[in-house]
Amino acid sequence: MVADRLGLGPADTVRPVFAQWRAVVGDAMAAHVRPMRMEGATLVVSADDPAWAAQVRHLSAEILRRLAGVCAAATVPTHLRVLVRPHRRP
């Protein structure tokens, strides 16, 4: 699959995470925090500012719980890793 070749992770996990990210985290957070890839059961996300990274870390249990609602049981991320890096504007 393309997702695997790009290093994003298994398509059956990546697809719902990327497709539902805004619904899971809300518009404000989605503007500053983006899913990047899966590393095993860990979802790696990037935040464009340390303050947003701290917010994601604080809400990680809730974000993972919401992701469980959009992912198949066998593919639900169980950990969240946050990187801080500026996002390129489209």
PyMOL Python script that loads the backbone (N, CA, C, O; Angstrom):
from pymol import cmd

cmd.read_pdbstr("""\
ATOM      1  N   MET A   1       0.837  -1.185   0.000  1.00  0.00           N
ATOM      2  CA  MET A   1       0.000   0.000   0.000  1.00  0.00           C
ATOM      3  C   MET A   1       0.880   1.245   0.000  1.00  0.00           C
ATOM      4  O   MET A   1       2.031   1.222   0.435  1.00  0.00           O
ATOM      5  N   VAL A   2       0.309   2.314  -0.494  1.00  0.00           N
ATOM      6  CA  VAL A   2       1.029   3.574  -0.602  1.00  0.00           C
ATOM      7  C   VAL A   2       1.434   4.086   0.774  1.00  0.00           C
ATOM      8  O   VAL A   2       2.561   4.549   0.950  1.00  0.00           O
ATOM      9  N   ALA A   3       0.534   4.011   1.750  1.00  0.00           N
ATOM     10  CA  ALA A   3       0.847   4.501   3.098  1.00  0.00           C
ATOM     11  C   ALA A   3       2.067   3.795   3.669  1.00  0.00           C
ATOM     12  O   ALA A   3       2.922   4.433   4.284  1.00  0.00           O
ATOM     13  N   ASP A   4       2.154   2.496   3.471  1.00  0.00           N
ATOM     14  CA  ASP A   4       3.317   1.739   3.949  1.00  0.00           C
ATOM     15  C   ASP A   4       4.590   2.187   3.241  1.00  0.00           C
ATOM     16  O   ASP A   4       5.628   2.375   3.877  1.00  0.00           O
ATOM     17  N   ARG A   5       4.508   2.358   1.921  1.00  0.00           N
ATOM     18  CA  ARG A   5       5.688   2.768   1.155  1.00  0.00           C
ATOM     19  C   ARG A   5       6.166   4.163   1.532  1.00  0.00           C
ATOM     20  O   ARG A   5       7.361   4.450   1.464  1.00  0.00           O
ATOM     21  N   LEU A   6       5.245   5.029   1.928  1.00  0.00           N
ATOM     22  CA  LEU A   6       5.615   6.380   2.348  1.00  0.00           C
ATOM     23  C   LEU A   6       6.084   6.421   3.797  1.00  0.00           C
ATOM     24  O   LEU A   6       6.512   7.470   4.280  1.00  0.00           O
ATOM     25  N   GLY A   7       6.009   5.300   4.487  1.00  0.00           N
ATOM     26  CA  GLY A   7       6.441   5.257   5.870  1.00  0.00           C
ATOM     27  C   GLY A   7       5.423   5.804   6.851  1.00  0.00           C
ATOM     28  O   GLY A   7       5.770   6.164   7.977  1.00  0.00           O
ATOM     29  N   LEU A   8       4.158   5.869   6.426  1.00  0.00           N
ATOM     30  CA  LEU A   8       3.105   6.411   7.281  1.00  0.00           C
ATOM     31  C   LEU A   8       2.554   5.379   8.245  1.00  0.00           C
ATOM     32  O   LEU A   8       2.031   5.727   9.304  1.00  0.00           O
ATOM     33  N   GLY A   9       2.670   4.119   7.883  1.00  0.00           N
ATOM     34  CA  GLY A   9       2.111   3.048   8.689  1.00  0.00           C
ATOM     35  C   GLY A   9       1.056   2.303   7.920  1.00  0.00           C
ATOM     36  O   GLY A   9       0.815   2.604   6.751  1.00  0.00           O
ATOM     37  N   PRO A  10       0.414   1.323   8.555  1.00  0.00           N
ATOM     38  CA  PRO A  10      -0.598   0.512   7.879  1.00  0.00           C
ATOM     39  C   PRO A  10      -1.795   1.365   7.427  1.00  0.00           C
ATOM     40  O   PRO A  10      -2.316   2.175   8.193  1.00  0.00           O
ATOM     41  N   ALA A  11      -2.211   1.172   6.199  1.00  0.00           N
ATOM     42  CA  ALA A  11      -3.293   1.974   5.630  1.00  0.00           C
ATOM     43  C   ALA A  11      -4.584   1.858   6.427  1.00  0.00           C
ATOM     44  O   ALA A  11      -5.307   2.846   6.552  1.00  0.00           O
ATOM     45  N   ASP A  12      -4.899   0.680   6.972  1.00  0.00           N
ATOM     46  CA  ASP A  12      -6.154   0.518   7.703  1.00  0.00           C
ATOM     47  C   ASP A  12      -6.164   1.314   9.005  1.00  0.00           C
ATOM     48  O   ASP A  12      -7.232   1.556   9.567  1.00  0.00           O
ATOM     49  N   THR A  13      -5.004   1.723   9.489  1.00  0.00           N
ATOM     50  CA  THR A  13      -4.926   2.595  10.659  1.00  0.00           C
ATOM     51  C   THR A  13      -4.814   4.047  10.233  1.00  0.00           C
ATOM     52  O   THR A  13      -5.519   4.910  10.757  1.00  0.00           O
ATOM     53  N   VAL A  14      -3.937   4.315   9.291  1.00  0.00           N
ATOM     54  CA  VAL A  14      -3.658   5.686   8.876  1.00  0.00           C
ATOM     55  C   VAL A  14      -4.881   6.346   8.243  1.00  0.00           C
ATOM     56  O   VAL A  14      -5.162   7.514   8.512  1.00  0.00           O
ATOM     57  N   ARG A  15      -5.598   5.617   7.417  1.00  0.00           N
ATOM     58  CA  ARG A  15      -6.733   6.187   6.690  1.00  0.00           C
ATOM     59  C   ARG A  15      -7.758   6.829   7.630  1.00  0.00           C
ATOM     60  O   ARG A  15      -8.072   8.006   7.451  1.00  0.00           O
ATOM     61  N   PRO A  16      -8.296   6.107   8.625  1.00  0.00           N
ATOM     62  CA  PRO A  16      -9.296   6.758   9.488  1.00  0.00           C
ATOM     63  C   PRO A  16      -8.703   7.855  10.363  1.00  0.00           C
ATOM     64  O   PRO A  16      -9.380   8.841  10.654  1.00  0.00           O
ATOM     65  N   VAL A  17      -7.463   7.702  10.783  1.00  0.00           N
ATOM     66  CA  VAL A  17      -6.844   8.747  11.613  1.00  0.00           C
ATOM     67  C   VAL A  17      -6.739  10.041  10.824  1.00  0.00           C
ATOM     68  O   VAL A  17      -7.150  11.096  11.308  1.00  0.00           O
ATOM     69  N   PHE A  18      -6.190   9.973   9.607  1.00  0.00           N
ATOM     70  CA  PHE A  18      -6.042  11.175   8.795  1.00  0.00           C
ATOM     71  C   PHE A  18      -7.401  11.733   8.382  1.00  0.00           C
ATOM     72  O   PHE A  18      -7.610  12.945   8.419  1.00  0.00           O
ATOM     73  N   ALA A  19      -8.317  10.864   7.993  1.00  0.00           N
ATOM     74  CA  ALA A  19      -9.627  11.309   7.515  1.00  0.00           C
ATOM     75  C   ALA A  19     -10.466  11.942   8.613  1.00  0.00           C
ATOM     76  O   ALA A  19     -11.231  12.868   8.343  1.00  0.00           O
ATOM     77  N   GLN A  20     -10.342  11.466   9.834  1.00  0.00           N
ATOM     78  CA  GLN A  20     -11.184  11.936  10.931  1.00  0.00           C
ATOM     79  C   GLN A  20     -10.460  12.847  11.923  1.00  0.00           C
ATOM     80  O   GLN A  20     -11.031  13.199  12.956  1.00  0.00           O
ATOM     81  N   TRP A  21      -9.229  13.230  11.635  1.00  0.00           N
ATOM     82  CA  TRP A  21      -8.429  13.991  12.584  1.00  0.00           C
ATOM     83  C   TRP A  21      -9.152  15.248  13.074  1.00  0.00           C
ATOM     84  O   TRP A  21      -9.236  15.480  14.280  1.00  0.00           O
ATOM     85  N   ARG A  22      -9.668  16.053  12.158  1.00  0.00           N
ATOM     86  CA  ARG A  22     -10.345  17.300  12.532  1.00  0.00           C
ATOM     87  C   ARG A  22     -11.555  17.011  13.420  1.00  0.00           C
ATOM     88  O   ARG A  22     -11.798  17.737  14.385  1.00  0.00           O
ATOM     89  N   ALA A  23     -12.307  15.974  13.111  1.00  0.00           N
ATOM     90  CA  ALA A  23     -13.476  15.611  13.930  1.00  0.00           C
ATOM     91  C   ALA A  23     -13.046  15.124  15.312  1.00  0.00           C
ATOM     92  O   ALA A  23     -13.750  15.350  16.296  1.00  0.00           O
ATOM     93  N   VAL A  24     -11.900  14.461  15.389  1.00  0.00           N
ATOM     94  CA  VAL A  24     -11.420  13.916  16.659  1.00  0.00           C
ATOM     95  C   VAL A  24     -10.892  15.016  17.571  1.00  0.00           C
ATOM     96  O   VAL A  24     -11.196  15.026  18.765  1.00  0.00           O
ATOM     97  N   VAL A  25     -10.101  15.949  17.021  1.00  0.00           N
ATOM     98  CA  VAL A  25      -9.436  16.945  17.878  1.00  0.00           C
ATOM     99  C   VAL A  25     -10.060  18.330  17.827  1.00  0.00           C
ATOM    100  O   VAL A  25      -9.745  19.174  18.666  1.00  0.00           O
ATOM    101  N   GLY A  26     -10.928  18.583  16.873  1.00  0.00           N
ATOM    102  CA  GLY A  26     -11.545  19.905  16.750  1.00  0.00           C
ATOM    103  C   GLY A  26     -10.763  20.810  15.810  1.00  0.00           C
ATOM    104  O   GLY A  26      -9.587  20.578  15.534  1.00  0.00           O
ATOM    105  N   ASP A  27     -11.439  21.843  15.326  1.00  0.00           N
ATOM    106  CA  ASP A  27     -10.851  22.743  14.332  1.00  0.00           C
ATOM    107  C   ASP A  27      -9.612  23.473  14.839  1.00  0.00           C
ATOM    108  O   ASP A  27      -8.613  23.569  14.126  1.00  0.00           O
ATOM    109  N   ALA A  28      -9.671  23.987  16.065  1.00  0.00           N
ATOM    110  CA  ALA A  28      -8.551  24.780  16.583  1.00  0.00           C
ATOM    111  C   ALA A  28      -7.279  23.937  16.679  1.00  0.00           C
ATOM    112  O   ALA A  28      -6.217  24.357  16.220  1.00  0.00           O
ATOM    113  N   MET A  29      -7.390  22.747  17.277  1.00  0.00           N
ATOM    114  CA  MET A  29      -6.206  21.914  17.420  1.00  0.00           C
ATOM    115  C   MET A  29      -5.745  21.399  16.059  1.00  0.00           C
ATOM    116  O   MET A  29      -4.542  21.334  15.806  1.00  0.00           O
ATOM    117  N   ALA A  30      -6.669  21.034  15.185  1.00  0.00           N
ATOM    118  CA  ALA A  30      -6.300  20.507  13.866  1.00  0.00           C
ATOM    119  C   ALA A  30      -5.534  21.540  13.042  1.00  0.00           C
ATOM    120  O   ALA A  30      -4.749  21.175  12.167  1.00  0.00           O
ATOM    121  N   ALA A  31      -5.755  22.822  13.315  1.00  0.00           N
ATOM    122  CA  ALA A  31      -5.025  23.867  12.603  1.00  0.00           C
ATOM    123  C   ALA A  31      -3.553  23.912  13.020  1.00  0.00           C
ATOM    124  O   ALA A  31      -2.725  24.468  12.298  1.00  0.00           O
ATOM    125  N   HIS A  32      -3.219  23.335  14.175  1.00  0.00           N
ATOM    126  CA  HIS A  32      -1.866  23.417  14.714  1.00  0.00           C
ATOM    127  C   HIS A  32      -1.191  22.069  14.949  1.00  0.00           C
ATOM    128  O   HIS A  32       0.021  22.010  15.159  1.00  0.00           O
ATOM    129  N   VAL A  33      -1.969  20.985  14.914  1.00  0.00           N
ATOM    130  CA  VAL A  33      -1.444  19.647  15.201  1.00  0.00           C
ATOM    131  C   VAL A  33      -1.902  18.709  14.094  1.00  0.00           C
ATOM    132  O   VAL A  33      -3.090  18.640  13.777  1.00  0.00           O
ATOM    133  N   ARG A  34      -0.954  17.988  13.511  1.00  0.00           N
ATOM    134  CA  ARG A  34      -1.267  17.098  12.391  1.00  0.00           C
ATOM    135  C   ARG A  34      -0.732  15.696  12.646  1.00  0.00           C
ATOM    136  O   ARG A  34       0.357  15.530  13.196  1.00  0.00           O
ATOM    137  N   PRO A  35      -1.505  14.684  12.244  1.00  0.00           N
ATOM    138  CA  PRO A  35      -0.968  13.323  12.314  1.00  0.00           C
ATOM    139  C   PRO A  35       0.118  13.168  11.256  1.00  0.00           C
ATOM    140  O   PRO A  35       0.002  13.700  10.152  1.00  0.00           O
ATOM    141  N   MET A  36       1.167  12.437  11.601  1.00  0.00           N
ATOM    142  CA  MET A  36       2.272  12.240  10.654  1.00  0.00           C
ATOM    143  C   MET A  36       2.387  10.799  10.197  1.00  0.00           C
ATOM    144  O   MET A  36       2.470  10.522   9.000  1.00  0.00           O
ATOM    145  N   ARG A  37       2.391   9.857  11.181  1.00  0.00           N
ATOM    146  CA  ARG A  37       2.596   8.453  10.827  1.00  0.00           C
ATOM    147  C   ARG A  37       2.298   7.584  12.041  1.00  0.00           C
ATOM    148  O   ARG A  37       2.176   8.069  13.165  1.00  0.00           O
ATOM    149  N   MET A  38       2.186   6.299  11.782  1.00  0.00           N
ATOM    150  CA  MET A  38       2.069   5.303  12.838  1.00  0.00           C
ATOM    151  C   MET A  38       3.406   4.597  12.970  1.00  0.00           C
ATOM    152  O   MET A  38       4.037   4.256  11.970  1.00  0.00           O
ATOM    153  N   GLU A  39       3.832   4.381  14.194  1.00  0.00           N
ATOM    154  CA  GLU A  39       5.012   3.576  14.494  1.00  0.00           C
ATOM    155  C   GLU A  39       4.539   2.487  15.441  1.00  0.00           C
ATOM    156  O   GLU A  39       4.494   2.682  16.656  1.00  0.00           O
ATOM    157  N   GLY A  40       4.187   1.342  14.878  1.00  0.00           N
ATOM    158  CA  GLY A  40       3.566   0.296  15.678  1.00  0.00           C
ATOM    159  C   GLY A  40       2.211   0.790  16.163  1.00  0.00           C
ATOM    160  O   GLY A  40       1.361   1.166  15.357  1.00  0.00           O
ATOM    161  N   ALA A  41       2.008   0.791  17.465  1.00  0.00           N
ATOM    162  CA  ALA A  41       0.740   1.267  18.038  1.00  0.00           C
ATOM    163  C   ALA A  41       0.811   2.724  18.470  1.00  0.00           C
ATOM    164  O   ALA A  41      -0.089   3.214  19.152  1.00  0.00           O
ATOM    165  N   THR A  42       1.881   3.423  18.078  1.00  0.00           N
ATOM    166  CA  THR A  42       2.064   4.824  18.458  1.00  0.00           C
ATOM    167  C   THR A  42       1.746   5.737  17.288  1.00  0.00           C
ATOM    168  O   THR A  42       2.304   5.583  16.202  1.00  0.00           O
ATOM    169  N   LEU A  43       0.851   6.684  17.512  1.00  0.00           N
ATOM    170  CA  LEU A  43       0.563   7.711  16.529  1.00  0.00           C
ATOM    171  C   LEU A  43       1.516   8.868  16.784  1.00  0.00           C
ATOM    172  O   LEU A  43       1.559   9.414  17.886  1.00  0.00           O
ATOM    173  N   VAL A  44       2.280   9.242  15.762  1.00  0.00           N
ATOM    174  CA  VAL A  44       3.191  10.375  15.848  1.00  0.00           C
ATOM    175  C   VAL A  44       2.498  11.574  15.221  1.00  0.00           C
ATOM    176  O   VAL A  44       2.037  11.508  14.082  1.00  0.00           O
ATOM    177  N   VAL A  45       2.427  12.663  15.965  1.00  0.00           N
ATOM    178  CA  VAL A  45       1.806  13.890  15.468  1.00  0.00           C
ATOM    179  C   VAL A  45       2.825  15.021  15.561  1.00  0.00           C
ATOM    180  O   VAL A  45       3.772  14.958  16.345  1.00  0.00           O
ATOM    181  N   SER A  46       2.613  16.055  14.747  1.00  0.00           N
ATOM    182  CA  SER A  46       3.476  17.232  14.829  1.00  0.00           C
ATOM    183  C   SER A  46       2.626  18.419  15.259  1.00  0.00           C
ATOM    184  O   SER A  46       1.511  18.620  14.779  1.00  0.00           O
ATOM    185  N   ALA A  47       3.183  19.192  16.172  1.00  0.00           N
ATOM    186  CA  ALA A  47       2.556  20.430  16.631  1.00  0.00           C
ATOM    187  C   ALA A  47       3.436  21.579  16.162  1.00  0.00           C
ATOM    188  O   ALA A  47       4.662  21.471  16.182  1.00  0.00           O
ATOM    189  N   ASP A  48       2.818  22.676  15.740  1.00  0.00           N
ATOM    190  CA  ASP A  48       3.602  23.785  15.198  1.00  0.00           C
ATOM    191  C   ASP A  48       4.134  24.733  16.275  1.00  0.00           C
ATOM    192  O   ASP A  48       4.800  25.721  15.963  1.00  0.00           O
ATOM    193  N   ASP A  49       3.838  24.431  17.540  1.00  0.00           N
ATOM    194  CA  ASP A  49       4.265  25.299  18.627  1.00  0.00           C
ATOM    195  C   ASP A  49       4.344  24.468  19.910  1.00  0.00           C
ATOM    196  O   ASP A  49       3.536  23.559  20.097  1.00  0.00           O
ATOM    197  N   PRO A  50       5.291  24.757  20.789  1.00  0.00           N
ATOM    198  CA  PRO A  50       5.392  24.002  22.035  1.00  0.00           C
ATOM    199  C   PRO A  50       4.128  24.053  22.894  1.00  0.00           C
ATOM    200  O   PRO A  50       3.821  23.092  23.599  1.00  0.00           O
ATOM    201  N   ALA A  51       3.404  25.149  22.841  1.00  0.00           N
ATOM    202  CA  ALA A  51       2.165  25.244  23.624  1.00  0.00           C
ATOM    203  C   ALA A  51       1.125  24.241  23.124  1.00  0.00           C
ATOM    204  O   ALA A  51       0.425  23.626  23.929  1.00  0.00           O
ATOM    205  N   TRP A  52       1.019  24.071  21.812  1.00  0.00           N
ATOM    206  CA  TRP A  52       0.087  23.079  21.265  1.00  0.00           C
ATOM    207  C   TRP A  52       0.564  21.674  21.580  1.00  0.00           C
ATOM    208  O   TRP A  52      -0.254  20.789  21.832  1.00  0.00           O
ATOM    209  N   ALA A  53       1.855  21.453  21.572  1.00  0.00           N
ATOM    210  CA  ALA A  53       2.394  20.131  21.930  1.00  0.00           C
ATOM    211  C   ALA A  53       2.014  19.793  23.364  1.00  0.00           C
ATOM    212  O   ALA A  53       1.616  18.664  23.652  1.00  0.00           O
ATOM    213  N   ALA A  54       2.134  20.761  24.261  1.00  0.00           N
ATOM    214  CA  ALA A  54       1.759  20.538  25.661  1.00  0.00           C
ATOM    215  C   ALA A  54       0.271  20.230  25.783  1.00  0.00           C
ATOM    216  O   ALA A  54      -0.123  19.368  26.568  1.00  0.00           O
ATOM    217  N   GLN A  55      -0.549  20.923  25.017  1.00  0.00           N
ATOM    218  CA  GLN A  55      -1.999  20.690  25.044  1.00  0.00           C
ATOM    219  C   GLN A  55      -2.316  19.268  24.579  1.00  0.00           C
ATOM    220  O   GLN A  55      -3.150  18.591  25.181  1.00  0.00           O
ATOM    221  N   VAL A  56      -1.660  18.813  23.518  1.00  0.00           N
ATOM    222  CA  VAL A  56      -1.886  17.454  23.011  1.00  0.00           C
ATOM    223  C   VAL A  56      -1.470  16.431  24.064  1.00  0.00           C
ATOM    224  O   VAL A  56      -2.189  15.463  24.313  1.00  0.00           O
ATOM    225  N   ARG A  57      -0.327  16.644  24.674  1.00  0.00           N
ATOM    226  CA  ARG A  57       0.129  15.713  25.707  1.00  0.00           C
ATOM    227  C   ARG A  57      -0.862  15.656  26.858  1.00  0.00           C
ATOM    228  O   ARG A  57      -1.153  14.580  27.380  1.00  0.00           O
ATOM    229  N   HIS A  58      -1.376  16.803  27.252  1.00  0.00           N
ATOM    230  CA  HIS A  58      -2.353  16.870  28.344  1.00  0.00           C
ATOM    231  C   HIS A  58      -3.641  16.122  27.980  1.00  0.00           C
ATOM    232  O   HIS A  58      -4.255  15.487  28.838  1.00  0.00           O
ATOM    233  N   LEU A  59      -4.043  16.200  26.719  1.00  0.00           N
ATOM    234  CA  LEU A  59      -5.296  15.591  26.273  1.00  0.00           C
ATOM    235  C   LEU A  59      -5.093  14.236  25.593  1.00  0.00           C
ATOM    236  O   LEU A  59      -6.023  13.713  24.980  1.00  0.00           O
ATOM    237  N   SER A  60      -3.905  13.668  25.692  1.00  0.00           N
ATOM    238  CA  SER A  60      -3.607  12.454  24.933  1.00  0.00           C
ATOM    239  C   SER A  60      -4.567  11.301  25.226  1.00  0.00           C
ATOM    240  O   SER A  60      -4.967  10.598  24.299  1.00  0.00           O
ATOM    241  N   ALA A  61      -4.943  11.090  26.475  1.00  0.00           N
ATOM    242  CA  ALA A  61      -5.868   9.992  26.792  1.00  0.00           C
ATOM    243  C   ALA A  61      -7.216  10.214  26.102  1.00  0.00           C
ATOM    244  O   ALA A  61      -7.809   9.269  25.581  1.00  0.00           O
ATOM    245  N   GLU A  62      -7.694  11.438  26.098  1.00  0.00           N
ATOM    246  CA  GLU A  62      -8.975  11.747  25.448  1.00  0.00           C
ATOM    247  C   GLU A  62      -8.863  11.594  23.929  1.00  0.00           C
ATOM    248  O   GLU A  62      -9.771  11.058  23.293  1.00  0.00           O
ATOM    249  N   ILE A  63      -7.771  12.056  23.351  1.00  0.00           N
ATOM    250  CA  ILE A  63      -7.574  11.925  21.903  1.00  0.00           C
ATOM    251  C   ILE A  63      -7.526  10.449  21.513  1.00  0.00           C
ATOM    252  O   ILE A  63      -8.152  10.050  20.531  1.00  0.00           O
ATOM    253  N   LEU A  64      -6.800   9.646  22.264  1.00  0.00           N
ATOM    254  CA  LEU A  64      -6.730   8.210  21.975  1.00  0.00           C
ATOM    255  C   LEU A  64      -8.094   7.549  22.130  1.00  0.00           C
ATOM    256  O   LEU A  64      -8.445   6.665  21.348  1.00  0.00           O
ATOM    257  N   ARG A  65      -8.864   7.965  23.125  1.00  0.00           N
ATOM    258  CA  ARG A  65     -10.209   7.419  23.312  1.00  0.00           C
ATOM    259  C   ARG A  65     -11.084   7.748  22.103  1.00  0.00           C
ATOM    260  O   ARG A  65     -11.824   6.893  21.618  1.00  0.00           O
ATOM    261  N   ARG A  66     -10.999   8.970  21.623  1.00  0.00           N
ATOM    262  CA  ARG A  66     -11.794   9.371  20.448  1.00  0.00           C
ATOM    263  C   ARG A  66     -11.334   8.646  19.189  1.00  0.00           C
ATOM    264  O   ARG A  66     -12.153   8.265  18.353  1.00  0.00           O
ATOM    265  N   LEU A  67     -10.028   8.457  19.056  1.00  0.00           N
ATOM    266  CA  LEU A  67      -9.525   7.705  17.903  1.00  0.00           C
ATOM    267  C   LEU A  67     -10.030   6.275  17.917  1.00  0.00           C
ATOM    268  O   LEU A  67     -10.271   5.691  16.860  1.00  0.00           O
ATOM    269  N   ALA A  68     -10.193   5.706  19.097  1.00  0.00           N
ATOM    270  CA  ALA A  68     -10.732   4.345  19.205  1.00  0.00           C
ATOM    271  C   ALA A  68     -12.123   4.263  18.596  1.00  0.00           C
ATOM    272  O   ALA A  68     -12.541   3.199  18.139  1.00  0.00           O
ATOM    273  N   GLY A  69     -12.834   5.372  18.587  1.00  0.00           N
ATOM    274  CA  GLY A  69     -14.171   5.398  18.000  1.00  0.00           C
ATOM    275  C   GLY A  69     -14.175   5.447  16.487  1.00  0.00           C
ATOM    276  O   GLY A  69     -15.204   5.175  15.868  1.00  0.00           O
ATOM    277  N   VAL A  70     -13.042   5.791  15.868  1.00  0.00           N
ATOM    278  CA  VAL A  70     -13.010   5.884  14.407  1.00  0.00           C
ATOM    279  C   VAL A  70     -12.129   4.816  13.760  1.00  0.00           C
ATOM    280  O   VAL A  70     -12.152   4.659  12.539  1.00  0.00           O
ATOM    281  N   CYS A  71     -11.362   4.088  14.551  1.00  0.00           N
ATOM    282  CA  CYS A  71     -10.466   3.052  14.024  1.00  0.00           C
ATOM    283  C   CYS A  71     -11.023   1.667  14.352  1.00  0.00           C
ATOM    284  O   CYS A  71     -11.737   1.485  15.339  1.00  0.00           O
ATOM    285  N   ALA A  72     -10.688   0.712  13.519  1.00  0.00           N
ATOM    286  CA  ALA A  72     -11.042  -0.672  13.817  1.00  0.00           C
ATOM    287  C   ALA A  72     -10.295  -1.091  15.079  1.00  0.00           C
ATOM    288  O   ALA A  72      -9.180  -0.631  15.323  1.00  0.00           O
ATOM    289  N   ALA A  73     -10.891  -1.943  15.863  1.00  0.00           N
ATOM    290  CA  ALA A  73     -10.330  -2.340  17.162  1.00  0.00           C
ATOM    291  C   ALA A  73      -8.891  -2.831  17.056  1.00  0.00           C
ATOM    292  O   ALA A  73      -8.081  -2.553  17.940  1.00  0.00           O
ATOM    293  N   ALA A  74      -8.565  -3.542  16.009  1.00  0.00           N
ATOM    294  CA  ALA A  74      -7.220  -4.103  15.872  1.00  0.00           C
ATOM    295  C   ALA A  74      -6.178  -3.059  15.495  1.00  0.00           C
ATOM    296  O   ALA A  74      -4.979  -3.328  15.570  1.00  0.00           O
ATOM    297  N   THR A  75      -6.621  -1.870  15.089  1.00  0.00           N
ATOM    298  CA  THR A  75      -5.676  -0.867  14.593  1.00  0.00           C
ATOM    299  C   THR A  75      -5.668   0.423  15.398  1.00  0.00           C
ATOM    300  O   THR A  75      -5.076   1.411  14.963  1.00  0.00           O
ATOM    301  N   VAL A  76      -6.299   0.440  16.542  1.00  0.00           N
ATOM    302  CA  VAL A  76      -6.394   1.660  17.346  1.00  0.00           C
ATOM    303  C   VAL A  76      -5.025   2.029  17.913  1.00  0.00           C
ATOM    304  O   VAL A  76      -4.369   1.195  18.538  1.00  0.00           O
ATOM    305  N   PRO A  77      -4.587   3.282  17.698  1.00  0.00           N
ATOM    306  CA  PRO A  77      -3.349   3.710  18.343  1.00  0.00           C
ATOM    307  C   PRO A  77      -3.521   3.676  19.863  1.00  0.00           C
ATOM    308  O   PRO A  77      -4.571   4.055  20.381  1.00  0.00           O
ATOM    309  N   THR A  78      -2.500   3.225  20.564  1.00  0.00           N
ATOM    310  CA  THR A  78      -2.580   3.165  22.023  1.00  0.00           C
ATOM    311  C   THR A  78      -1.629   4.150  22.692  1.00  0.00           C
ATOM    312  O   THR A  78      -1.682   4.348  23.906  1.00  0.00           O
ATOM    313  N   HIS A  79      -0.760   4.766  21.893  1.00  0.00           N
ATOM    314  CA  HIS A  79       0.169   5.769  22.420  1.00  0.00           C
ATOM    315  C   HIS A  79       0.219   6.937  21.453  1.00  0.00           C
ATOM    316  O   HIS A  79      -0.080   6.799  20.267  1.00  0.00           O
ATOM    317  N   LEU A  80       0.598   8.074  21.978  1.00  0.00           N
ATOM    318  CA  LEU A  80       0.711   9.292  21.183  1.00  0.00           C
ATOM    319  C   LEU A  80       2.090   9.889  21.436  1.00  0.00           C
ATOM    320  O   LEU A  80       2.493  10.062  22.586  1.00  0.00           O
ATOM    321  N   ARG A  81       2.805  10.202  20.374  1.00  0.00           N
ATOM    322  CA  ARG A  81       4.093  10.884  20.497  1.00  0.00           C
ATOM    323  C   ARG A  81       3.986  12.211  19.768  1.00  0.00           C
ATOM    324  O   ARG A  81       3.531  12.261  18.625  1.00  0.00           O
ATOM    325  N   VAL A  82       4.402  13.281  20.422  1.00  0.00           N
ATOM    326  CA  VAL A  82       4.249  14.622  19.869  1.00  0.00           C
ATOM    327  C   VAL A  82       5.620  15.208  19.550  1.00  0.00           C
ATOM    328  O   VAL A  82       6.512  15.241  20.397  1.00  0.00           O
ATOM    329  N   LEU A  83       5.767  15.666  18.322  1.00  0.00           N
ATOM    330  CA  LEU A  83       6.966  16.372  17.892  1.00  0.00           C
ATOM    331  C   LEU A  83       6.606  17.827  17.656  1.00  0.00           C
ATOM    332  O   LEU A  83       5.487  18.128  17.240  1.00  0.00           O
ATOM    333  N   VAL A  84       7.532  18.731  17.915  1.00  0.00           N
ATOM    334  CA  VAL A  84       7.295  20.138  17.636  1.00  0.00           C
ATOM    335  C   VAL A  84       8.089  20.484  16.383  1.00  0.00           C
ATOM    336  O   VAL A  84       9.313  20.366  16.345  1.00  0.00           O
ATOM    337  N   ARG A  85       7.364  20.910  15.369  1.00  0.00           N
ATOM    338  CA  ARG A  85       7.993  21.359  14.133  1.00  0.00           C
ATOM    339  C   ARG A  85       7.029  22.269  13.394  1.00  0.00           C
ATOM    340  O   ARG A  85       5.823  22.021  13.379  1.00  0.00           O
ATOM    341  N   PRO A  86       7.551  23.315  12.786  1.00  0.00           N
ATOM    342  CA  PRO A  86       6.677  24.243  12.050  1.00  0.00           C
ATOM    343  C   PRO A  86       5.997  23.538  10.884  1.00  0.00           C
ATOM    344  O   PRO A  86       6.590  22.673  10.241  1.00  0.00           O
ATOM    345  N   HIS A  87       4.768  23.907  10.620  1.00  0.00           N
ATOM    346  CA  HIS A  87       4.028  23.356   9.490  1.00  0.00           C
ATOM    347  C   HIS A  87       4.165  24.298   8.301  1.00  0.00           C
ATOM    348  O   HIS A  87       4.171  25.521   8.440  1.00  0.00           O
ATOM    349  N   ARG A  88       4.272  23.695   7.149  1.00  0.00           N
ATOM    350  CA  ARG A  88       4.256  24.488   5.918  1.00  0.00           C
ATOM    351  C   ARG A  88       2.810  24.835   5.605  1.00  0.00           C
ATOM    352  O   ARG A  88       1.918  23.998   5.748  1.00  0.00           O
ATOM    353  N   ARG A  89       2.589  26.028   5.191  1.00  0.00           N
ATOM    354  CA  ARG A  89       1.237  26.458   4.810  1.00  0.00           C
ATOM    355  C   ARG A  89       0.956  25.999   3.395  1.00  0.00           C
ATOM    356  O   ARG A  89       1.834  26.070   2.535  1.00  0.00           O
ATOM    357  N   PRO A  90      -0.275  25.522   3.136  1.00  0.00           N
ATOM    358  CA  PRO A  90      -0.605  25.057   1.765  1.00  0.00           C
ATOM    359  C   PRO A  90      -0.610  26.174   0.772  1.00  0.00           C
ATOM    360  O   PRO A  90      -0.867  25.947  -0.411  1.00  0.00           O
TER     361      PRO A  90
END
""", "prot")
cmd.dss("prot")
cmd.show_as("cartoon", "prot")
cmd.util.cbc("prot")
cmd.orient("prot")
